[in-house]
Amino acid sequence: MDYSKMRDNEILKRQYKDTSKLDIHKTFHEKYSTNKQGFTEWMFEKYMFFNGCRILELGSGKGDLWDGRIEYIGKNSSLVLSDFSDGMITYMQDRYFNQKRVEIMKIDAQNIPFLEETFDIVIANSMLYHVPDLKKAISEIWRVLKKNGVFYAATFGENGFSKYINSTLREMELTTNDIGNISFTLQNGKKTLSTFFPTVKRIDYEDSFEVSNTEDLVDYIYSMASMANLDISHRPNMIAFYDKHRNAESIIKIKKEYGIFIAKKL
Ligand SMILES: C[S@@+](CC[C@H](N)C(=O)[O-])C[C@H]1O[C@@H](n2cnc3c(N)ncnc32)[C@H](O)[C@@H]1O
């Protein structure tokens, strides 16, 4: 596959055609993160559900956020889990088929098929940086939120893992067609959200990686959407390169920068 000839949207569709890439990410984070609470659990603590609330999640992926947690949304609450990928929709339909309060829908965040002021809460985690027309997506989120509704958006920072990977790849003289996924980061997200939402709060999650298996790190890099055009022939050189980055305990330490924005509609 010649990824250099693929358009960003085609790369994304390929990246998320099934759950395989997300599985690699989840395993890597669980295995090598130093903060054992986990980002998902930490985020979930931030959500202010109430009995009877209507919740929409965009770009839900496998729906991991709700694994063992649906009961916390409130007895009369309802939840729409959505994604633009058929593969993710099929997976979630299978996973949550017996949950009465949950509906699974194929939705592109740029065009949300609900009337204005439908939801109390909208959630979009680790997905807005993939959306080609970010302003359109945020205006759609704002439109479907009720007055006093809350939008929760998790994303990564520019000074964490991605910075480490990009700088080490440059050292190896490897280039990627980074598909513009710094469009919504912890650094620039507040400015974009503030064009719609009067109050936007950023909260950071403290964490880092301590990687003990270099092959796992290289597999993770190959599984990233932004690395879709990285030729597999570089794998042995990359493993040798990262092996040199190990400390005395044979660990590669990498800073993580993740967090969440909480935006309120008045
Ligand atoms: C990195 S995954 C995050 C999945 C999940 N939110 C999580 O935090 O584990 C990004 C997800 O966003 C979806 N996605 C990308 N662009 C989208 C769009 N324009 N509308 C809806 N979903 C989209 C992908 O299919 C993928 O499932």
The ligand as an ORCA input file, in Angstrom:
! r2SCAN-3c Opt
* xyz 0 1
  C      -8.187      7.437     18.802
  S      -9.765      6.754     18.604
  C     -10.500      7.140     20.175
  C     -11.593      6.185     20.553
  C     -12.209      6.454     21.938
  N     -12.856      7.749     22.010
  C     -11.157      6.342     23.004
  O     -10.828      7.360     23.634
  O     -10.662      5.218     23.228
  C     -10.582      7.886     17.510
  C     -11.980      7.424     17.095
  O     -12.614      8.511     16.425
  C     -13.308      8.001     15.284
  N     -13.429      9.129     14.349
  C     -12.462      9.730     13.626
  N     -12.974     10.745     12.904
  C     -14.305     10.798     13.193
  C     -15.388     11.634     12.782
  N     -15.199     12.629     11.903
  N     -16.606     11.417     13.314
  C     -16.812     10.398     14.190
  N     -15.843      9.560     14.590
  C     -14.599      9.754     14.117
  C     -12.452      6.843     14.809
  O     -13.173      5.924     14.024
  C     -11.982      6.243     16.134
  O     -12.852      5.254     16.601
*
